[in-house]
């Protein structure tokens, strides 16, 4: 697996946007050149999402192996337009274990599909389109060799 290694101190303006049982998710800014994307004239930073193994988790060799397997899996499915791209991994010698992925500025899929009044709502037709895109992405993931099982 050949991913760009990114120093955690380059990830600025971190803001917690989600937390799971094993990972915390932050939005952040990252210098475009650190992502090997080439810096644009008007914009020298990129918005990214950063997945960090949650604070308090013990980073054992088994945790590192599971994390590397997950990253390797994500890298295998990168060509699909409906699957987030992995942009890099936090340098292994940093105190954090994590990866940097594309930032989706509308939030999580769950929050996007939620009909609460404080969030942009999707029309029924748009929800059908999103469902089709999800099905396309899952179909792609499940067709990979070796097989990949999506976990919720």
Secondary structure, DSSP 4 states (H G I P E B T S, - for coil): ----EE-GGG-EEEEEEEE-SSEEEEEEEEEGGGGTS---SS--EEEEEEEEEPTT----HHHHHHHHHHHHHHHHTTT-TTSPPEEEEE-TTSS--EEEEE--TT--HHHHH---TTS----HHHHHHHHHHHHHHHHHHHHSSS------
